[in-house]
Amino acid sequence: MRTTVLRPIARWRARRRHLSVRTRVLAAVLALAALAMVIAGATSTLLQYQRTDVRIDDSLTRAAQDLRDFAATDLDPATGKPFASIDELLYLAVQRRAPAADEGVIALVDGTEKWLAAPTVSLRLEADPELMRTLRSLDPTATPRLRTIQTAVTQYRFVAIPVNVQGDSAQGFFVVAVDRSAELSALAVSSRSYVAVALGSLLIIAAVSWFVVGALLRPIRLLRDTARRITETDQSERIPVTGRDDLADLARTVNAMLDRVQAAFGSQRRLLDDVGHELRTPLTIVRGHLELMDSTSSAEVESTRALALDELDRMQRLVDDLVTLATVDRPDFVRPAPTDLGRLTDDVLDKARPLGDRHWQVEARADATVLLDAQRLTQAWLQLIANAVAITSAGARIRIGSAVHDGRALVWVHDDGPGIRPEDLPRLLQRFERGDSARRTDGAGLGLPIVAAIAEAHHGEVRLDTSAPPPVTQRAQTETDRWGALGGARLVIEIPAPNIPLAVDAHDDDASSDAARATGRASTRERLVGR
């Protein structure tokens, strides 16, 4: 039994899944519109029915009150004398009543129809035997009240007022009745007209909604078509965006997502290409030497071992660089934190000294705390220093510096090497591109791309500075006067870095410790300006 009940539900759900969104939205709109029209029509019809009954009851109540007022005078208007009989009173009462449409009047004396309405009155109460039987059976001693009776002819709403005259033993009734069915039939015609208008309105709403919903869902269709055209080799398709509504925001969000997907695919593709391009050569070298090595010759084994280890070291550096480049798009690639840029300059110079026998100098040292990723910036800064060491010889001068200007932090390396042409810098920032002076080294051409990636992750840039250098320290100025100005290249990493005021420890008010720290900074700065 349960299976039999669930099968129609399952079939309905299956059909619903095959309906388009446009059809379902249109069906929902039509259902809501139809529901609203039904509620409005039913409410309006019910209120009109109630108003009709109230109007009928008011008319009958006024008729009863008019008769009471007329009978209370107990005088014949024509003679000015009291009524001699009940017949005279009822006759005048029927003559005075001008029935409205669908209203009839009749007077009964001792259960017999005595006086009838004028021939012009359309509702003939005496023509309905069932109604007349009811009127004849009324109790003249009962309190008059409004009544409803359904006969084979129609439905009546009536009031029967008992009438008697002093000195006349006859008992009479003055009856006013309204054809309630006729009154309500006009409302039925109005309701049918409303239904016809409502159906026509639904058709118009359906036609208009079909085009409106289609226009509203156009970005969704564009999204579907764009997603179909996107392949593993082509992610360049984008959704045209017009307007400023929610669907336009959806299209912009999807386009941004497609940009990220394309960047991710591109990064993966470049990583695979880079790995295949760069790792193939050292693997081939190691394999070739191992295949040709004479295992009986200890000298050749030792030479091959040294070569293999050297190639493996190069591969390790290459893999590390490729992993760094592969993670630049991750949101946590850089983790900015308040950093003392002057102390960072000191630390970088300490780490740079073991890279080569060079004449190290500090051109400028920022005295500010800025928001940046100290580890990543140190990595990029040391990479620039390593490049400067690679293209210069022993004893050459290399200067580093840092500064904060207009909310931007600048760190740089200035070497005394052969220099870089400005037009060559964009090419050198690409992967596996090396300058003429670096082709003698064993680098893979990933150093400057890593520096550029770290700068871009900080929303900054790497540039070649050809302007005059900032003011140098006294010691560096003395060295410049002694050795002359540097040539070479001055590469600058420039990143947005709002200055952060240094926090002051409320409990640290020992003047001697402050003086000691100041002395320490001065001695450190003096130590760093030259070897």
C-alpha positions in Angstrom: 0.0 0.0 0.0 2.8 2.4 0.9 4.6 1.7 -2.4 1.4 2.4 -4.3 1.1 5.8 -2.6 4.7 6.7 -3.1 4.9 5.9 -6.8 2.9 9.0 -7.9 5.0 11.2 -5.6 8.2 9.8 -7.2 6.9 10.3 -10.7 5.9 13.9 -9.8 9.4 14.6 -8.4 11.0 13.1 -11.5 8.9 15.3 -13.8 9.7 18.3 -11.6 13.4 17.7 -11.9 13.1 17.9 -15.7 11.2 21.3 -15.6 13.4 24.3 -16.4 13.9 27.0 -13.8 12.0 29.4 -16.1 9.0 27.1 -16.1 9.1 26.6 -12.3 9.4 30.3 -11.6 6.6 31.0 -14.0 4.4 28.4 -12.3 5.2 29.8 -8.9 4.3 33.4 -10.1 1.0 32.1 -11.6 0.2 30.1 -8.5 0.8 33.1 -6.3 -1.2 35.4 -8.6 -4.1 32.9 -8.8 -4.1 32.5 -5.0 -4.2 36.3 -4.5 -7.0 36.6 -7.0 -9.0 33.8 -5.4 -8.6 35.3 -2.0 -9.5 38.8 -3.2 -12.5 37.6 -5.2 -13.8 35.4 -2.4 -13.4 38.1 0.2 -15.0 40.7 -2.1 -18.0 38.3 -2.9 -18.5 37.5 0.8 -18.5 41.1 1.7 -21.0 41.9 -1.1 -23.3 39.1 0.0 -23.2 40.4 3.6 -23.9 44.0 2.4 -26.8 42.7 0.3 -28.4 40.9 3.3 -27.8 44.0 5.5 -29.5 46.2 2.8 -32.5 43.7 2.6 -32.9 43.6 6.3 -32.7 47.4 6.5 -35.4 47.7 3.9 -37.7 45.3 5.7 -37.1 46.9 9.1 -38.0 50.3 7.7 -41.2 48.9 6.1 -42.2 47.4 9.5 -41.4 50.7 11.3 -43.4 52.7 8.7 -46.4 50.5 9.3 -46.2 50.8 13.0 -45.9 54.6 12.7 -48.9 54.7 10.4 -51.0 52.4 12.6 -50.1 54.3 15.7 -52.1 57.4 14.6 -55.2 55.2 14.4 -56.7 57.9 12.0 -57.8 57.6 8.4 -55.9 60.3 6.5 -58.8 60.8 4.1 -61.5 61.3 6.8 -59.4 62.3 9.9 -61.4 59.7 11.9 -60.3 56.5 13.5 -60.2 53.4 11.2 -63.5 51.6 11.2 -62.1 48.3 10.2 -58.9 46.4 9.7 -59.6 46.2 6.0 -59.4 50.0 5.6 -56.0 50.1 7.5 -54.4 47.3 5.5 -55.7 48.8 2.2 -54.1 52.1 2.9 -50.9 50.4 4.1 -50.6 48.4 0.9 -51.3 51.5 -1.2 -48.7 53.6 0.7 -46.0 51.0 0.1 -44.0 51.5 -3.1 -42.0 48.2 -3.4 -38.5 48.3 -4.6 -37.1 46.0 -7.3 -37.4 42.3 -6.3 -39.8 43.3 -3.5 -43.5 42.4 -3.0 -46.2 43.2 -0.5 -49.5 41.6 0.5 -52.1 42.0 3.3 -53.9 39.0 4.9 -57.1 39.1 7.0 -58.0 36.0 9.0 -55.6 33.9 6.8 -57.0 35.1 3.5 -55.3 37.3 0.9 -57.2 40.5 1.2 -55.1 43.2 -0.5 -52.5 42.6 -3.2 -49.7 44.8 -4.6 -50.3 46.9 -7.7 -50.1 45.1 -11.0 -46.8 46.9 -11.7 -45.0 45.1 -8.9 -43.0 42.2 -10.4 -42.7 40.0 -7.3 -46.2 38.4 -6.8 -46.3 36.8 -3.4 -49.7 35.4 -3.9 -48.5 33.3 -6.8 -46.3 31.2 -4.6 -48.5 28.6 -2.8 -45.8 27.4 -0.5 -45.1 30.9 0.7 -48.8 31.6 1.2 -49.2 28.4 3.3 -46.4 29.7 5.5 -48.0 33.1 5.9 -51.4 31.7 6.8 -49.8 29.5 9.5 -48.2 32.5 11.3 -49.1 33.1 14.9 -50.5 36.6 15.3 -49.4 36.8 18.9 -45.8 36.1 18.1 -43.3 39.0 18.1 -42.6 40.1 14.5 -39.2 39.2 13.2 -37.3 38.8 9.9 -37.5 35.4 8.4 -36.0 33.5 5.5 -37.9 30.8 3.6 -36.9 28.7 0.6 -39.7 27.6 -1.7 -39.8 25.9 -5.1 -40.0 29.3 -6.7 -37.2 31.2 -5.0 -35.8 32.2 -1.6 -37.6 34.9 0.3 -36.6 37.2 3.1 -39.7 38.7 4.7 -41.3 40.4 7.6 -45.0 39.8 8.7 -46.4 42.4 11.0 -49.7 41.5 12.9 -52.3 44.3 12.6 -55.6 44.8 14.5 -58.1 47.6 14.8 -60.1 48.4 18.0 -63.6 47.4 17.5 -62.8 44.9 14.7 -62.3 41.3 15.8 -60.6 40.3 12.6 -56.8 39.6 12.7 -54.6 40.8 9.8 -51.0 40.6 8.6 -49.0 43.1 6.6 -46.3 41.2 4.7 -43.3 42.7 2.9 -41.0 40.2 1.2 -37.8 40.4 -0.9 -36.7 37.9 -3.5 -33.3 37.2 -2.0 -32.2 34.8 -4.8 -32.8 37.5 -7.4 -30.8 40.0 -5.4 -27.9 37.5 -5.1 -28.1 36.5 -8.7 -26.8 39.9 -9.6 -23.8 39.2 -7.4 -23.3 35.9 -9.2 -23.1 37.6 -12.5 -20.5 40.0 -11.1 -18.6 37.0 -9.7 -18.6 35.3 -13.1 -17.3 38.5 -14.7 -14.6 38.7 -12.1 -13.6 35.1 -12.8 -13.4 35.9 -16.5 -11.3 39.0 -15.9 -9.0 37.1 -13.5 -8.4 34.3 -16.0 -7.6 36.9 -18.7 -5.3 38.6 -16.2 -3.5 35.3 -15.5 -2.9 34.8 -19.2 -1.5 38.3 -19.5 0.7 37.7 -16.4 1.9 34.4 -17.8 2.9 36.0 -21.1 4.6 39.0 -19.5 6.3 36.8 -16.8 7.6 34.4 -19.4 9.6 37.2 -21.0 10.5 39.0 -17.8 11.7 35.8 -16.1 13.7 34.9 -19.2 15.4 38.3 -19.1 16.1 37.9 -15.4 17.5 34.4 -15.9 19.7 35.5 -18.9 22.8 35.8 -16.7 22.2 32.2 -15.5 22.0 30.9 -19.0 25.1 32.9 -19.9 26.7 31.3 -16.9 25.7 27.8 -18.0 26.9 28.4 -21.6 30.1 29.9 -20.4 30.8 27.0 -18.1 30.1 24.6 -21.0 32.7 26.4 -23.2 35.4 26.3 -20.5 37.9 23.5 -21.0 41.1 22.4 -19.4 43.0 24.3 -22.2 40.8 27.4 -22.4 39.6 29.2 -19.4 39.3 32.6 -21.0 35.5 32.7 -21.3 33.8 35.3 -19.1 30.2 36.3 -18.6 29.2 39.7 -19.9 28.0 41.9 -17.0 25.4 44.6 -17.3 23.5 46.4 -14.5 23.9 46.5 -10.8 21.4 44.0 -9.5 22.0 40.7 -7.6 22.4 38.7 -10.8 25.0 41.2 -12.0 26.8 40.7 -8.7 26.5 36.9 -9.2 28.0 37.3 -12.7 30.9 39.4 -11.3 31.5 36.9 -8.6 31.6 34.0 -11.0 33.9 35.9 -13.3 36.2 36.5 -10.3 36.0 32.8 -9.5 36.9 32.0 -13.2 39.9 34.3 -12.9 41.1 32.4 -9.8 40.5 29.1 -11.6 42.4 30.2 -14.6 45.2 31.5 -12.5 45.3 28.2 -10.6 45.3 26.2 -13.8 48.0 28.5 -15.2 50.1 28.1 -12.1 49.8 24.3 -12.2 50.6 24.3 -15.9 53.7 26.6 -15.5 54.8 24.4 -12.5 54.6 21.3 -14.6 56.3 23.0 -17.6 59.0 24.4 -15.3 59.7 21.0 -13.6 59.8 19.2 -17.0 62.1 21.9 -18.4 64.6 22.4 -15.6 64.7 19.0 -13.9 65.3 17.0 -17.1 68.8 18.4 -17.7 70.3 17.6 -14.3 68.7 14.1 -14.4 70.1 13.5 -17.8 73.6 14.7 -16.6 73.5 12.5 -13.6 72.2 9.5 -15.5 74.8 9.9 -18.3 77.7 10.1 -15.9 76.5 7.1 -13.9 76.1 5.1 -17.1 79.6 6.0 -18.3 81.4 5.8 -14.9 84.1 3.2 -14.5 83.1 1.6 -11.2 86.7 0.2 -10.8 88.3 3.6 -10.8 88.1 5.2 -7.4 89.0 8.6 -8.8 86.2 8.5 -11.4 83.7 7.2 -8.8 84.7 10.1 -6.5 84.4 12.6 -9.4 81.0 11.3 -10.5 79.8 11.3 -6.9 80.8 15.0 -6.5 79.1 15.9 -9.8 75.9 14.0 -8.8 75.8 15.7 -5.4 76.3 19.0 -7.0 73.4 18.4 -9.5 71.2 17.1 -6.7 71.9 20.3 -4.7 71.0 22.3 -7.7 67.8 20.3 -8.2 67.0 20.8 -4.5 67.3 24.6 -4.9 65.2 24.5 -8.0 62.5 22.4 -6.3 62.4 24.8 -3.4 62.1 27.8 -5.7 59.4 26.1 -7.7 57.4 25.3 -4.5 57.7 28.9 -3.4 56.4 30.1 -6.8 53.6 27.5 -6.7 52.3 28.9 -3.3 52.3 32.6 -4.2 48.5 32.5 -4.9 47.6 31.1 -1.5 46.0 33.6 0.9 48.5 32.8 3.7 51.6 33.2 1.4 52.3 36.4 3.3 51.4 37.1 6.9 51.9 40.8 7.7 52.8 41.7 11.2 54.2 44.9 12.8 57.9 44.9 12.0 60.8 47.1 13.0 62.2 47.9 9.5 65.5 49.2 10.9 66.1 46.1 12.9 65.1 44.0 9.9 67.8 45.9 7.9 70.4 45.0 10.6 69.4 41.3 10.5 69.5 41.1 6.7 73.0 42.5 6.6 74.1 40.0 9.2 72.7 37.2 7.1 74.2 38.6 3.9 77.8 38.7 5.1 78.4 35.0 4.7 77.2 35.0 1.1 80.4 36.5 -0.2 83.6 38.4 0.4 82.2 41.8 -0.5 82.5 45.3 0.9 79.1 45.7 2.6 77.6 49.1 3.3 74.3 50.6 4.5 73.0 53.5 2.4 70.0 54.2 4.7 68.2 52.7 7.6 64.5 53.2 8.3 63.6 54.0 11.9 59.9 52.9 11.7 57.6 50.0 12.5 55.6 48.9 9.5 53.1 46.1 8.6 54.7 43.4 6.5 55.8 39.8 6.4 59.3 40.0 7.7 60.2 36.4 6.7 59.1 36.8 3.1 60.6 40.2 2.8 63.9 38.9 4.2 63.7 36.0 1.6 63.2 38.5 -1.3 65.9 40.9 0.0 68.5 38.1 0.4 67.6 36.9 -3.1 68.5 40.3 -4.5 71.7 40.3 -2.4 72.6 36.8 -3.7 72.1 38.0 -7.3 74.4 40.9 -6.6 77.0 38.6 -5.1 76.7 36.3 -8.1 77.5 39.1 -10.7 80.2 40.8 -8.7 83.7 39.7 -7.8 85.5 39.6 -4.4 86.0 42.9 -2.8 83.2 44.6 -4.8 80.9 47.0 -3.0 77.3 46.1 -2.2 75.0 48.5 -0.5 71.6 47.8 1.1 69.1 50.2 2.5 65.6 50.8 3.8 63.3 53.8 4.0 59.6 54.7 4.6 58.1 57.4 2.4 54.4 58.4 2.0 53.1 55.2 3.5 55.3 52.9 1.4 58.3 50.9 2.6 61.3 50.7 0.4 64.2 48.2 0.6 66.9 48.0 -1.9 70.2 46.4 -3.0 72.8 48.5 -4.9 75.7 46.6 -6.4 78.8 47.6 -8.4 78.2 45.0 -11.1 77.6 45.4 -14.9 74.1 46.8 -14.3 70.7 46.1 -15.9 69.1 47.9 -18.8 65.6 49.2 -17.8 64.0 47.5 -20.8 65.4 44.1 -19.7 63.8 44.2 -16.2 60.3 43.0 -17.2 61.9 40.0 -19.0 64.1 39.2 -16.1 61.1 39.0 -13.8 59.8 36.1 -15.9 60.7 32.5 -14.9 63.9 31.0 -16.2 65.1 34.3 -17.8 68.6 35.3 -17.0 70.7 38.4 -17.8 73.9 38.2 -19.8 76.0 38.6 -16.7 74.2 35.8 -14.9 74.6 33.2 -17.6 78.0 32.2 -16.2 76.3 31.2 -12.9 74.4 28.0 -12.1 71.2 29.8 -11.3 67.9 28.7 -12.8 66.5 32.1 -13.4 63.9 31.9 -10.6 65.4 34.4 -8.2 63.9 37.6 -9.5 60.5 36.0 -10.2 60.4 34.9 -6.5 61.2 38.5 -5.5 58.5 39.8 -7.8 56.0 37.3 -6.4 56.7 38.3 -2.8 56.4 42.0 -3.7 53.1 41.4 -5.5 51.8 39.4 -2.5 52.4 42.6 -0.5 50.6 44.6 -3.2 53.9 46.1 -4.2 56.4 45.9 -7.0 60.1 45.4 -7.9 61.6 48.2 -9.9 65.0 49.4 -11.2 65.8 52.8 -9.6 67.7 55.1 -11.8 67.2 58.2 -9.7 69.6 59.6 -7.2 70.0 57.4 -4.1 68.6 58.6 -0.7 70.9 60.3 1.8 73.6 57.9 3.0 75.0 57.5 6.4 78.2 59.3 7.3 80.3 56.2 7.1 78.8 55.3 3.7 79.4 58.9 2.5 83.0 58.6 3.5 83.3 55.3 1.6 81.7 57.0 -1.5 84.2 59.8 -1.3 87.0 57.3 -1.0 86.0 54.8 -3.6 83.7 56.8 -5.8 80.0 56.4 -6.6 78.6 53.0 -7.3 77.6 51.9 -10.8 75.8 48.7 -11.4 72.1 48.4 -10.6 69.9 49.5 -7.8 66.9 47.1 -7.4 64.1 48.4 -5.1 61.3 46.4 -3.5 58.5 48.9 -2.8 55.4 47.9 -0.9 52.5 49.7 0.8 53.3 49.7 4.6 51.5 52.2 6.8 53.7 53.4 9.6 52.7 52.0 13.0 53.6 53.9 16.2 56.0 52.0 18.4 54.2 50.6 21.5 55.5 52.0 24.8 55.5 49.7 27.8 53.8 51.6 30.7 56.0 49.7 33.2 59.2 50.4 31.4 60.2 53.9 32.7 63.7 53.1 33.7 65.8 55.9 32.2 69.0 53.8 32.4 67.5 51.0 30.3 66.3 53.5 27.7 69.7 55.0 27.5 71.2 51.5 27.2 68.9 50.6 24.3 69.7 53.9 22.5 73.4 53.2 22.9 73.0 49.7 21.6 71.1 51.0 18.5 73.8 53.5 17.9 76.6 51.0 18.2 74.7 48.6 15.9 74.2 51.2 13.3 77.9 52.1 13.4 78.8 48.5 13.1 76.6 48.0 10.0 77.7 50.9 7.9 80.8 49.2 6.8 83.2 46.4 7.3 
